[in-house]
Amino acid sequence: MSALSALDRDDLDAVQTMLNACIDALLEPSLWYWALGLTLGCALIGALLGMAKGRWMWGFLWGLALGPIGWIVVMLSASKLPLCPECAKPNPPGLKRCRHCGTDLALAASRSSRSRLRDANQSRNWK
């Protein structure tokens, strides 16, 4: 700030020199490498957090757009992973048995018409 207060605003050459110095600082390649690296790092962490919820692309985009705030959005979002009819914990699609309680997912989902997730077999492809 002292450089700006010492600047003579009537001296156009001094103002132009100061402007050129500011533009050179903003166009410094190492600054842009850091900004790009941090942005991609935030996006990758968002994708990893989104994978835990079954929404990796959603996590990637939120991490890319908002960084750590996007991570919070992803962690507070609802999971898209199918839930076990017995223990109600999320499981990756395509599993035959719940990884938490060992229940046969296809059998448990089709057990009765009152099963909590009877239609999960049709919509989430438990086979």
Summary of the structure (lengths in Angstrom):
residues: 127
radius of gyration: 26.6
end to end distance: 67.1
largest distance: 86.1
contacts: 342
relative contact order: 0.08
helix: 57%
strand: 3%
